[in-house]
Amino acid sequence: MDETDVPAQRAQTRQDTRFPQADVDQGRTGGHQGPSGEGAPAPVGVTPSRPDRPGVTAVRSRATFTDLRRSPSRGRSGPLSVSFVAHPDWDRSQVAYAVSRKVGNAVERNRLRRRLRAIVADCAADLPVGAYQVRSSDGGPALDFDELKVAMSQALDKATSRSSERMGT
């Protein structure tokens, strides 16, 4: 195909793309009948966090990350490692998740992060209030949910018990 074979102008589209009147269902009204019932309903509003439920929030402060990096209160179990800094004056715990690229591709890392979040949310009521950083090595995705839950509880116990030993309780 040469350059001379290609037309320089675009072909015009036909304007009458609608069905001819003879092919339209005559029993149906022609006007707009409102929104269809498909799709998700419109959101009503944001649900506020409930103070009676002890949940966790994400670590946002640079100072908290610095404290976690310097914290001697650490626990390790299997592929998981947890750092802990006690903050008894806070109303709820804060958690950060560190899952490196060595763990796997983005899908595997996000799946592991969601599983870790679910485990921490389940045991949030039993945790001392403070900041936590949960790290995973490349063996994290290989564990099933129950094995991951056991490793997480052991790492959390080690990190929080070392912190309470230093505080003298």
C-alpha positions, 0 to 999 in steps of 0.5 A: 500500500502506497501513500497515494492509496490512502485518502487524505480526508476522513470518511464522513459518518452517516447521520441517520444511525437510528432505527427507522420508525417502522422498526421501533416498538410501538407499544413503548413510550418514547419519553425518558422513563427515569434511571434504570435499576442497574448499578450501585445505589448512591452513597448516603454518607460516610459512616463515622468510626465507632468509639465502642469498637477498638479498631486500628488506624494507619500510621501517618506521622513521620515522628511515629515512623521514626519512633518505630524504627528506633524501638527496641520492642520487636518480635519475630515469628516466621516471615513476620516481624513486628515493632511496637511503641507504647502510647497509652494516651492514644485512644486507639492503636496505629499500624503500618505495614511494610511489604517489600518488592521481594515478597512478590508482584503487586497482586501478591503484596496487596493480598498479603497486606489485606490478610495482615490487616484482617488479622490485626483488626480481629485482635485489635481489642486485645492489643496494648494501645500504641504504634505497630509496624508489621513487616513481612519477608518473602515467605509471607505469601506462602503461608495460608491464613491460619498459619499467618494468623499464628505467626502474627499473634506470636510476633505481636506477643513478643513485641508487646511483652518486651515493651512491658518488661522494659516499663517494669510491669 
